[in-house]
Amino acid sequence: MTIRLDNKVALVTGGGSGIGESISREFAHAGAQVYMLDFNESNAQAVANSINAEGYKATFMKVDVSSQAEMLATVEKIVEASGRVDILVNNAGIAQVGNLEQTAEADLDRIYAVNIKGVYNGMFAVIDTMKKQKSGVILNMASIASVLGLPDRFAYSMSKGAVLTMTYTVARDYLDYNIRCNCLAPARIHTPFVDGFIAKNYPGREAEMFEKLSKTQPIGRMGTPEEVAQLALFLCSDAAAFITGTNVPIDGGFINLNT
C-alpha cells in the first residue's frame, strides 16, 4: 500500500534531528508540505535544505515549543502562508536520567516545560484551525515509559504519562470535529542522542554498552528513526482514518514480551 500525504500541511516539532528528522523526510517524500519547528537552527535548516534539494517541500521555522506565544505566532504564520494545518506531530522532547531523589526541582521544571507544556502548546496552537476545517490529525510522541515503571526515569516517565493522557482526552473532546489524536510509544530508538548518551556516560565502553542496551529489546536490537517515521506516516494518513485515541507501541516487544 502506497501512503500519500499530497496537499497536506504537516507540522513536526523537533523536526531537525533524530526521529523528528526522519518524520520530516518521510512526510515530505509522501507529498506533504512540511514545516519543521525546531530550536536548533543549524541542524534543522540543513535538513530542510536537503529535503528541498531532493525536490520536496520543507520549511524550517525556529521556535521554542515551551513558549505558547512563540508557538501561536508560528502557527499563525503557517496558516497565513498555507491556509490550513492538516497534521501536527508533537515530537520535540528532552530526557532526564535519575530517580526521585536524583531529580532536582529544576530538572522537573525543565522536563515539564518541553515534554508536557510543549505538547500542550502545539495542540493549543493548531486546534482552532483544525476545528474550523472540521479535520485534522495530531500525533504525540509518548514512550514505553508512559505505561511501564522504568528505573531511573522519574521525571521523564512523569512527562510521557502526561502525554498519554493528554492524547486520550483530546481524542475524545474533538470527535465531533473529525480531529484524530493518537500517540506513539517507542522503546529505545538508535538516534544521535543515544550515541551521545553512551559516549558521555560510558567512555571507552561504547560498543559494549550499545550491545547491552540493544539487547534490552526482546527483538534483539534498537529501533530506527525510519521505522518510527513509517508508522507515523500511516497514523497521520487517511489510511488510518478509523484510528483515534490510541497509544501505539513500537518497541520490539518490550512492553509485552519482557519477563
C-alpha positions as CSV (number, residue, x, y, z in Angstrom):
1,M,0.0,0.0,0.0
2,T,1.4,3.4,-1.0
3,I,0.6,6.0,1.6
4,R,0.5,9.6,0.4
5,L,0.0,13.0,2.1
6,D,-0.4,15.0,-1.1
7,N,-1.6,18.6,-0.5
8,K,-1.4,18.1,3.3
9,V,0.3,20.7,5.6
10,A,2.2,18.9,8.3
11,L,3.9,20.5,11.3
12,V,6.7,18.5,13.0
13,T,8.2,19.8,16.3
14,G,11.8,18.8,16.9
15,G,11.9,18.1,13.2
16,G,15.6,18.7,12.7
17,S,17.2,15.6,14.2
18,G,16.6,12.0,15.2
19,I,13.1,10.7,15.0
20,G,11.8,14.2,14.0
21,E,14.2,14.4,11.1
22,S,13.0,11.0,9.8
23,I,9.4,12.0,10.2
24,S,10.0,15.3,8.3
25,R,11.7,13.4,5.5
26,E,9.1,10.7,5.3
27,F,6.2,13.1,5.2
28,A,7.8,15.3,2.6
29,H,8.6,12.3,0.4
30,A,4.9,11.4,0.7
31,G,3.9,14.7,-0.7
32,A,3.3,16.9,2.3
33,Q,4.3,20.5,2.8
34,V,6.4,20.0,6.0
35,Y,7.0,22.8,8.5
36,M,9.9,21.8,10.8
37,L,9.5,23.6,14.1
38,D,12.8,23.3,16.0
39,F,15.1,25.3,18.3
40,N,18.3,24.1,16.8
41,E,18.6,26.4,13.8
42,S,21.7,24.9,12.1
43,N,20.6,21.3,12.2
44,A,17.0,21.9,11.2
45,Q,17.8,24.3,8.4
46,A,20.3,21.9,6.9
47,V,17.7,19.1,6.9
48,A,15.1,21.4,5.3
49,N,17.7,22.4,2.6
50,S,18.4,18.7,2.0
51,I,14.7,17.9,1.6
52,N,14.1,20.8,-0.8
53,A,17.2,19.9,-2.8
54,E,15.5,16.5,-3.4
55,G,12.5,18.2,-4.9
56,Y,10.2,18.0,-1.9
57,K,8.8,20.7,0.3
58,A,10.1,21.6,3.8
59,T,10.4,24.9,5.7
60,F,12.3,25.4,8.9
61,M,10.9,27.8,11.5
62,K,12.8,28.4,14.7
63,V,10.6,28.1,17.8
64,D,10.8,27.3,21.5
65,V,7.9,24.8,22.0
66,S,7.8,25.7,25.7
67,S,6.7,29.2,24.8
68,Q,3.0,29.4,24.0
69,A,3.4,32.9,22.5
70,E,6.1,31.6,20.1
71,M,4.0,28.6,19.1
72,L,0.9,30.6,18.5
73,A,2.8,33.2,16.4
74,T,4.5,30.4,14.4
75,V,1.3,28.5,13.6
76,E,-0.4,31.8,12.7
77,K,2.3,32.4,10.1
78,I,1.9,28.9,8.7
79,V,-1.9,29.3,8.4
80,E,-1.4,32.6,6.6
81,A,1.0,31.0,4.2
82,S,-0.6,27.7,3.6
83,G,-4.3,28.2,4.5
84,R,-4.6,25.2,6.8
85,V,-2.9,22.7,9.1
86,D,-3.7,19.1,8.5
87,I,-1.2,17.3,10.7
88,L,0.7,18.1,13.9
89,V,3.4,15.8,15.1
90,N,4.4,16.7,18.7
91,N,7.9,15.1,18.6
92,A,10.1,17.6,20.5
93,G,11.3,16.3,23.8
94,I,14.2,16.0,26.2
95,A,15.4,13.3,28.5
96,Q,16.3,13.1,32.2
97,V,18.1,10.3,34.0
98,G,17.5,9.8,37.7
99,N,15.2,8.5,40.4
100,L,13.0,10.7,42.6
101,E,15.9,11.7,44.9
102,Q,18.2,12.4,42.0
103,T,15.7,14.7,40.3
104,A,16.1,18.4,41.4
105,E,13.2,20.8,41.1
106,A,15.0,22.5,38.2
107,D,15.2,19.1,36.4
108,L,11.5,18.6,36.8
109,D,10.7,22.1,35.6
110,R,12.9,21.6,32.5
111,I,11.2,18.4,31.6
112,Y,7.7,19.8,32.2
113,A,8.4,22.8,30.1
114,V,9.3,20.9,26.9
115,N,7.7,17.4,27.2
116,I,4.4,18.4,28.7
117,K,3.9,22.1,28.1
118,G,5.4,21.8,24.7
119,V,2.9,19.2,23.6
120,Y,0.1,21.2,25.1
121,N,1.3,24.4,23.3
122,G,1.4,22.6,20.0
123,M,-2.1,21.2,20.3
124,F,-3.4,24.5,21.6
125,A,-1.9,26.4,18.7
126,V,-3.5,24.2,16.0
127,I,-6.8,23.2,17.5
128,D,-8.8,26.3,16.4
129,T,-7.7,25.9,12.8
130,M,-8.5,22.2,12.8
131,K,-11.9,22.9,14.3
132,K,-12.7,25.4,11.6
133,Q,-11.6,22.9,9.0
134,K,-13.5,20.1,10.7
135,S,-10.5,17.9,10.1
136,G,-7.0,17.3,11.4
137,V,-4.6,14.7,12.8
138,I,-2.5,15.1,15.9
139,L,0.2,12.6,16.7
140,N,2.1,12.9,20.1
141,M,5.3,11.2,20.9
142,A,4.9,9.2,24.1
143,S,7.1,6.3,25.2
144,I,7.0,2.9,26.7
145,A,7.7,5.0,29.9
146,S,4.1,6.1,29.7
147,V,2.9,2.7,30.7
148,L,5.9,1.0,32.4
149,G,7.9,1.7,35.5
150,L,11.4,2.2,34.0
151,P,14.3,2.5,36.5
152,D,15.9,6.0,37.0
153,R,13.4,7.8,34.7
154,F,11.3,9.6,37.3
155,A,10.8,12.9,35.5
156,Y,10.8,11.6,32.0
157,S,8.2,8.9,32.8
158,M,6.1,11.6,34.5
159,S,6.1,13.7,31.4
160,K,5.4,10.8,29.0
161,G,2.5,9.7,31.2
162,A,1.1,13.1,30.8
163,V,1.5,12.9,27.0
164,L,-0.5,9.7,27.0
165,T,-3.4,11.1,29.0
166,M,-3.5,14.4,27.0
167,T,-3.8,12.3,23.9
168,Y,-6.8,10.4,25.2
169,T,-8.7,13.5,26.3
170,V,-8.0,15.5,23.2
171,A,-9.1,12.5,21.0
172,R,-12.4,12.3,23.0
173,D,-13.1,16.0,23.2
174,Y,-12.8,16.7,19.4
175,L,-14.5,13.7,17.9
176,D,-17.3,15.9,16.6
177,Y,-14.7,18.0,14.7
178,N,-13.2,15.0,12.8
179,I,-9.9,15.5,14.6
180,R,-8.0,12.4,15.4
181,C,-5.4,12.2,18.1
182,N,-3.1,9.3,18.8
183,C,0.4,8.7,20.3
184,L,3.3,6.5,19.7
185,A,5.2,4.7,22.4
186,P,8.7,3.9,21.2
187,A,11.2,1.8,23.1
188,R,14.9,2.5,22.6
189,I,15.5,4.0,19.2
190,H,19.0,4.4,17.8
191,T,19.4,8.2,17.4
192,P,22.4,10.5,17.8
193,F,21.1,11.2,21.3
194,V,21.7,7.5,22.2
195,D,25.2,7.6,20.9
196,G,25.9,10.8,22.8
197,F,24.5,9.4,26.0
198,I,26.7,6.3,25.7
199,A,29.8,8.3,24.9
200,K,29.2,10.6,27.8
201,N,28.4,8.0,30.5
202,Y,30.5,5.0,29.3
203,P,33.7,6.4,27.7
204,G,35.8,3.6,26.3
205,R,32.9,1.1,26.6
206,E,30.7,2.4,23.8
207,A,30.5,-0.8,21.7
208,E,29.8,-2.9,24.8
209,M,27.1,-0.6,26.1
210,F,25.5,-0.2,22.7
211,E,25.2,-4.0,22.5
212,K,23.9,-4.3,26.1
213,L,21.2,-1.6,25.5
214,S,20.2,-3.1,22.2
215,K,19.6,-6.5,23.9
216,T,17.1,-4.9,26.3
217,Q,14.6,-5.1,23.5
218,P,13.2,-8.7,23.1
219,I,13.7,-8.4,19.4
220,G,17.4,-8.0,20.0
221,R,18.1,-4.6,18.6
222,M,17.1,-0.9,18.8
223,G,14.6,0.5,16.5
224,T,15.5,3.0,13.8
225,P,14.1,6.5,13.4
226,E,12.9,5.5,9.9
227,E,10.8,2.7,11.4
228,V,9.1,5.2,13.7
229,A,8.6,7.6,10.8
230,Q,6.9,5.0,8.7
231,L,4.4,4.2,11.5
232,A,3.9,7.9,12.0
233,L,3.1,8.3,8.3
234,F,0.5,5.6,8.4
235,L,-1.2,7.1,11.5
236,C,-1.3,10.6,10.1
237,S,-2.7,9.4,6.7
238,D,-6.2,8.8,5.6
239,A,-5.4,5.1,5.7
240,A,-5.7,5.3,9.5
241,A,-9.0,7.2,9.4
242,F,-10.6,4.8,11.9
243,I,-7.8,5.1,14.5
244,T,-8.1,7.7,17.3
245,G,-7.5,7.8,21.0
246,T,-4.9,5.1,20.7
247,N,-1.4,4.5,22.1
248,V,0.6,2.6,19.5
249,P,3.7,0.8,20.8
250,I,6.8,0.5,18.6
251,D,9.0,-1.3,21.0
252,G,10.5,-4.6,19.7
253,G,8.2,-6.4,22.1
254,F,9.4,-4.5,25.2
255,I,6.0,-4.0,26.8
256,N,4.5,-7.4,26.4
257,L,7.5,-9.8,26.0
258,N,9.9,-8.7,28.6
259,T,9.8,-11.0,31.7
